Amino acid sequence: MIPRARVVHFLEYAGLKTALALFAVLGLDRASAFGGAVARFLGPKLGVSKRARSNIMLAMPDLSETEIERIVTDMWENLGRTIAEYAHLAVFSRPEERHRIEVVNAGALRAMAAQGYGGVFVSGHFANWELLPIVMRREGLEGGEVYRHANNPFVNEWMVSLRENVTGGAMQIQKGNAGARLMVRLMRNDKFVAMLIDQKMNEGVEAHLFGMRAMTTAAPAGLAIRYNVPVIPAAIERVNGAHFRITVHDPITARGDTAPYEDVLRMTQDLNDFLEARIRERPHEWLWLHNRWPADGARES
């Protein structure tokens, strides 16, 4: 007898593929707009939106209820667009569609690639975060990307295959011990690793985000210190429908005169400060649905 969980997972996967087939027929721009409109209407009514509202109130308590609701609604529109764009993710990697992704300070990325030392390319769940490894490949940064294994195994297998195809075979690195070994291999071979660093990581280190304690991955700082490579933060913005701007910021590097653990804490906090600044600039394009802070939302004095 087939386990019930497997049946549920297959039905979820079938529903996703059906929706993506519809989006594929519509074409990229219309699919993005349609997905955004549907999510904008339905998303704020879903129970999970309570977490988004709570997170926004914790992070930015000075906002009014009207402003919070506007952020939640716009967040859902961006998420709906992002989901619809999965049906056309390969479009963004085509040379004739380069105009869809403007890369600010791309020369810095190409210079790093030319030096042959590798590095860690980081961002958060902004706009369409799937574009980060596509840009990495486009600008000549060879390596892999870190991903979280989806709860649904059918969806996970599809996502890994899709990402491999659109990035030209970039190594897919699952979070965990096995993934850590793959990152080490890439660093030793002077390659680049792309990762999103804004989710709660219980096995990480305690830093602060919006003045609250936030367990944060120490992987970027740890790799930078151990292999003397830069951590390159990037901001992802949706500028007009299915068009984006990715801004490459100044690298964060290790200090040779600081104890490694202290340097990990410093660099991790610097990265959280980067994330917070970007979120404040465009709060509607960040995914507020994560369980990011402790239940009490306590702020440090």
N, C-alpha and C positions, 0 to 999 in steps of 0.2 A: 504493500500500500504506500502511495506517495505521501510523504509528510505534508501536513497542512501548511506549514511555513513555506515549503517549496512551492506549493500551489499559489499561495498568496504572492510570493515574490514573482512568480511567472506572470500572474495577472497584472501586477504593477508594471512589470517590464513591457508587457503587451500594450497596456494603456499608454505608456510613455512613447513607445515606438509608433503607435497610431497617431498620437498628437504630433510627433515630429514629422511623420509622413505628410500630415496636413500642412505644417509649417514649410516643409520642403517644396510643396506645390505652389505656395504663395510667393516664393522668392524671398530673398533676405530682407529687404526694406519693408515690404508689406507684412511679412511674418513677424518681424521685430515690433512693428506698430500694433499689430493685432494681439500678440502675446502681452504687450504692455497694457493695452486697454482692458483685456480680460482680467489680468492680475490686479490692475488698479481698482477694478470694480469689486472683485471677490476677496482679494487678500485682506483688506482691513476688517472684514467680517469674520475671518477665521480666528479660532481660539488662540493660535500661536502668536497672533499680533499683540496679545496682552504682554508677552515677553518683550517685544520690540518697544512698546510704550513704556514699560517699566525700565528697560535699559536706557532709553533716552532721558527719562526723568532722573535717573541716577547720575548719568553723565553730564547732563546740562539742565540742572534744576531751575534755572532762570527762565526757561522757555514756557510759553503759555500752552494751554491745552490745544488751542487752534494750531499753533506752530508745530507741536508734537504730532498732531493728526496729519498735518500736511507732509511732514517727513515720512510718516508711516505709509501714507498713500503713495507718495513718490517713490519710496523704497520698493514697494510692491510693483510699481510700473517698471522700474529698472530690472527687478528680478524676473518679471514676466518676459521682458525683452531678452534678457540673457538666456532664459530657458529656450525661447523660440530660436535664438541664434545658434543653439547647438546643432540644429538641422543644417546650418550653413557655415559651420566653423571652418571648413576647408577653404571657403571663399577668401577668408582673411589672409591666407598664406599664398594666394596667387599673386604673381608679379603685377598683373593688370589691376589689382585691387589694393595696391599699396596706399592709395590715397585715403583709404578708410582708417588707417592708423598713422597719425602723425607722431613721430618720436622726437621729443625735444631733448637735445644734448646727446643725440645718437652717436656723435663722433667720439664721445667718451667711452661708449661701449665698444666701438670698433677699435679704439686705441688699446683697450684692455685685452681684447681678443688678439691683437697683433703682438702684444708683449709676451703672450704665451704662458701666463701664470695662473689663469683661472680665477674664480671668485664665486660669490653667493649673491644671486639676484633675487631681491625680496620685495613683496608688496602685501596687500591685504585683500579682503573680499570687496573690492571697489569696482563699480561699473560692470564690465565683463572681464572678470579675473582670468578667464581661460586664454586671454590674449598674451599674457606675460611670456610663456614659453615660445609662442609664435614669434614674438618680437626678438626673443633671444636668438632663435635660429636665423631670423632675417638679418640680424646685425652681425652674424658670424660667430656667436658664442656657442660652442659645442658642449654638450653635456646631457643633463637630465632634469626632470622635474619631480618634486615630492608631491604625493597625493595621499589622501585619507581613503582607506578602503570603504566603499559604499556598503551599507547594511544589506542591500539586495545584491546577491552574487551575480545575477544576470545583468543588472545595471552596471555593476563594477566592471565586468568583463567587457561590456560594450564601451564604457567610458575609457578604459585603458587602450583599447584598440583604436578608438577615435583619436585620442591624444597622440598616439604613436603615428597615425597617418598624417595628421595635420602638422606635426612638427618634424616630419621626415625621419622618424625613428628615434627621437630623443628617448633616452632611458627613462622608464617609468619607475619611480622609487616609492614604494609603499612605506608609510610611517611605521616605525618599529625597529627592532634590532637588525633584521635583514636589510632594511632600507639604509640604516646607519652604515653598514658595511659597504653598500654600494656608493654612498656619498664619499666615504673615505677613498674608495678606489678612484672615483672621479677626481678628487682633490689631488691625489698622488700622480694623476696623469694630466694635471694642469687643465682641467675642464671646469665648466660652470654648472651650478645647481640653482634652479629656480624653486622658490617656495613661498607659500603664504603663511604669515607669521602672526595673524591676529586672533586665532582661536585659543581658547583655554587649553593649557597643557599642564596637567597635574604633575607630570614628571619633570617639568621645567624649573625655572627659578622665579622667585617672587620679585616682580617689578611693579610699577604703578601705571595706570591708565585712567585718565580723567580723575586723578587724585585718589583712586581706589586700588587696593591690592589686586594684582592680576597675575596669576601663574602663567608664565610665558616661556615659549621654547627658547632654550639656550643654544640650539644647534648652529645658527648663523655665527654667533660670537665664538663658540667653541671651534668651529672650522677655521674662522679667521685667525684665531690665536695659534692654533696648532699648525696650520699650513701657510701662515703669513700671506693671506689673500684678503682682498677687500670685500666688504659687504656693500652691495649697491642697492639702495632703496629706490623704488619707482612708484610714482603715483599714476593711477589709471582713471581717466575721466571720460564720460560719455558726453560728447560735445553736440551731437545732432543725430538723433536716431541711431543708426548702426554705424556711426563714425566716432572715432575715439582719439584721445590724446594721451600718450604715455610720456611722462616727464621723468627723466633720469636725474636723480639728485646726487650730491657729492657723496663719495664712498665713506663708510665708517670703517676705520682700521684699528688694529690692535696697537697697544703701547708696549714697547719692549721693556720699559722701566717699571711696570706694574705687575703685581702678583696676578697669575692667570684668573683665579676666581673673582678677584676684584674687577679685573678687566671684563670678564663675562657679564658681571652685573652692570658695569658702566655701559657697555655696548648694547646690552639688551634694553636698558632704560632709554638710551638714545633712539633705538628703533621704535619703542613704544611712543616716545615723544613725537617721532616722525609720523606714526600712524594717527595719533591724536590730532595733530595739526591738520592732516589731510581730511580726517573725519569732520572736524569743525568747519573746514572750508566747504565741503560738499556732503553734509550729513545724510542726504537723501540717497546717496549712491553707495553707502556702506550697508552691509547685511547685519542689521540689528537683532536678528533672530537667534544669535549664538548665546549660550549660557556663559557669559564672559566673566562675570564677577562673583565673589562669594555671595551666599544667600542674603547676608545682612547688608551688603553694599557699603560696608564701613569705609569711611575715608580716614586717611592718616592725618593726624594733626601736624 
